[in-house]
């Protein structure tokens, strides 16, 4: 029988009952929430101005 190392037990996350356990999700901290204008879908095609804003945001986040 092989013994588990201390590191294994220290990093073990309980299945439920505590914050950030595997069954709970982590916040990705996107800065937007449900209902935010950035998450809303539209029926029309994306305009060049909208694409430009997205590409600028993407460039600053890298």
C-alpha positions as CSV (number, residue, x, y, z in Angstrom):
1,X,0.0,0.0,0.0
2,X,1.3,3.4,-1.0
3,X,1.0,6.4,1.4
4,X,-0.2,9.7,0.0
5,X,2.2,12.6,0.4
6,X,1.3,15.6,2.6
7,X,1.1,17.8,-0.6
8,X,-1.8,15.6,-1.9
9,X,-3.8,16.2,1.3
10,X,-3.1,19.9,1.4
11,X,-4.3,20.4,-2.1
12,X,-7.3,18.1,-1.9
13,X,-10.5,20.0,-2.4
14,X,-13.6,18.5,-0.7
15,X,-16.4,17.5,-3.1
16,X,-19.0,19.8,-1.5
17,X,-19.7,22.2,1.3
18,X,-16.9,24.7,1.0
19,X,-16.2,27.6,-1.3
20,X,-14.3,26.8,-4.5
21,X,-14.9,23.1,-4.2
22,X,-14.8,21.2,-7.5
23,X,-18.6,21.2,-7.7
24,X,-18.7,25.0,-7.4
25,X,-17.5,27.4,-10.2
26,X,-14.8,30.0,-9.9
27,X,-15.5,33.6,-10.9
28,X,-13.4,34.4,-14.0
29,X,-13.7,38.1,-13.0
30,X,-14.6,39.2,-16.5
31,X,-16.0,42.5,-15.2
32,X,-19.4,41.9,-16.8
33,X,-22.5,40.1,-15.5
34,X,-25.7,38.6,-16.9
35,X,-27.7,41.3,-18.7
36,X,-24.6,43.5,-19.4
37,X,-24.7,45.1,-22.8
38,X,-21.4,43.4,-23.8
39,X,-23.1,40.0,-23.4
40,X,-26.3,40.8,-25.3
41,X,-26.8,39.2,-28.7
42,X,-28.0,41.1,-31.7
43,X,-29.8,40.1,-34.9
44,X,-27.8,42.3,-37.3
45,X,-24.3,41.6,-38.5
46,X,-21.4,43.0,-36.5
47,X,-20.4,46.4,-37.8
48,X,-16.8,47.5,-38.5
49,X,-17.0,50.0,-35.7
50,X,-18.0,47.2,-33.2
51,X,-15.2,45.0,-34.5
52,X,-12.7,47.8,-34.1
53,X,-13.7,48.2,-30.4
54,X,-13.3,44.5,-29.8
55,X,-9.9,44.3,-31.4
56,X,-8.7,47.3,-29.4
57,X,-9.8,45.6,-26.1
58,X,-8.2,42.3,-27.2
59,X,-4.9,44.1,-27.9
60,X,-4.8,45.8,-24.5
61,X,-5.5,42.6,-22.7
62,X,-2.6,40.6,-24.1
